[in-house]
Amino acid sequence: MKIALLQLNLTVGDLEGNVELILNGVKKAAECGAGLCVTSELALTGYPPRDLLLNADFVSRCREAVFDISRRMPEGVALLAGGVDLNHEGIGNPLRNAAWLIERGAVPKIFYKWLLPTYDVFDEQRYFEPAEDVNFFEFGGLKVGVTICEDVWNDRENHSGKRYGSNPIPEIMERKPDVLVNLSASPFSIGKQRVREKLLGDIAAKYKVPVFYANQVGGNDDLVFDGRSCVFSAEGKLVARGHGFKEDVVIVESGCASCPAGRIEEDDFCEEAEAWQAMVLGLRDYLGKTGFSKVVLGLSGGIDSALTAAVAAEALGPENVTGVLMPSPYSSKGSVDDSLKLVKNIGINCTTIPIEKLMGQFEEALAPTFEGLPANVTEENIQSRIRGNLVMAISNKMGALLVTTGNKSELAVGYCTIYGDMAGGLAVISDLYKTLVFRLCLWLNEQGRGEIIPVAIIEKPPSAELRPGQKDEDSLPPYDVLDRIIELRVEGHKAESEIIAETGFDPETVQHVLRLIRISEFKRKQAAPGLKITSRAFGTGWRMPIACRFTG
């Protein structure tokens, strides 16, 4: 039997739209001879539905959508669709994370997720009760074991991150299935597909069963899903992989134990290529799914705003992007010229609004209150907040989403101005370390499309240009040092002593950076949502207190 993995770009809460996407995928797969179609996890609701699941009407309509699909299914084809069911036991959480087996005119069968993650961006125990029965069915003579996303991530021999006391796979394998399928909604992070493929291949080889993995694709809020649905033979060999970062239908014969009958899409797993594709898709879907078609952003002449503008032009078309130059008396001529060259290179719209007069008016208005007080960072922040007001006004007037341009390094240590350059609706590069920003711009210029990011922007020392001669490294350690400390703390969960021991960095430098991370939490709580591309971003998966005295 041919099995089709429906890799779809689903929208959270769009029940009618998701049903149509699923049925169109089923129709396409049926025309190619597929007998069983498999969606991603919670495909009917879109993933992650979060607190929509607390709305009883939403849950009821999700269940109704299952029967709508059943009435419209082609004859002779079955669909395993991710959705929601009630917890009919009445004990524990009110819902189950479900896989519905749907055939035309038949009463749907239901299978439930065993392992409910609560780490990083996941909070499934807030809503769901875990499964208790083995997920297994027979269809057309094919015996199928069913797992949902996390269910395959706890096999003790194949994954070191064991978090649960149970493992559904051995229990499923006691039924001797012909294939093991996994309905997944696995968010993207750099390098994760390699981890997935090793995990799935090891499971297939260990249990001597073909593994079919269907993943969601597209952006939903801060999360990006890269697709790359794949199939492994019973020897653990990759026999099919769908496209990365776009919709696809992957069809493979169930008896693929020794038959490489699938299509393995070429993919570029280098960090720069993955980050670029994730940001382009994430921005495009964030706008499309929130009703925007245009963006505006401030252009400083620096590398961060240049990369953000390039991502926006790729995602939306340059005609839908407006860059705003807002030079102050401290802006170098080089920065203005570099911004104009970038605008020409990528073909976006541009407008210039000098802020010197506005700075003078602010200074005059505040003079009585500030009398006798020395100038300090306050005046620098006023410049940033003037710019924030201007680009927000343009956003309001044009109906264009304002995107912020700060990177992860800056956001980590608070090297950004709240209500200033942090103002906006989406932080496109907020999960890119500054060192990766540089590498990505170099990579972009090497892709055969000519110079995208002007070389002068890449080569100049980073500066906020809020005072004469200002450089980032006047206030911060070199970015290679800074980024390593942040990475070990944020993604590695390392203590101060561990970071010092692992890196050999000066203890005062480490302590200074960790203090900046700690005292900047209030800014991050008010920041625009950002696209997650690393294993841990400042977003849904970062839950730190603001009023906190722990310093280790």
Secondary structure by P-SEA (a helix, b strand, c coil): cbbbbbbccccccaaaaaaaaaaaaaaaaaaacccbbbbccccccccccccccccaaaaaaaaaaaaaaaacccccbbbbccccccccccccccccbbbbbccccccbbbbbbccccccccccccccbbbbccccccccccbbbbbbcccccccccccccccccccccccccccccccbbbbbcccccccaaaaaaaaaaaaaaaaacbbbbbbbbbcccccbbbbcccccccccccccccccccbbbbbbbbcccccccccccccccccaaaaaaaaaaaaaaaaaaaacccbbbbbbcccaaaaaaaaaaaaacccccbbbbbbccccccaaaaaaaaaaaaaccccbbbbbcaaaaaaaaaaaccccccccccaaaaaaaaaaaaaaaaaaaaaacbbbbbbccaaaaaaccccccccccccccccccccaaaaaaaaaaaaaccccccccccccccccccccccccccccccccaaaaaaaaaaaacccccaaaaaaaccccaaaaaaaaaaaaaaaaaaaaccbbbbcccccccccbbbbccccccc
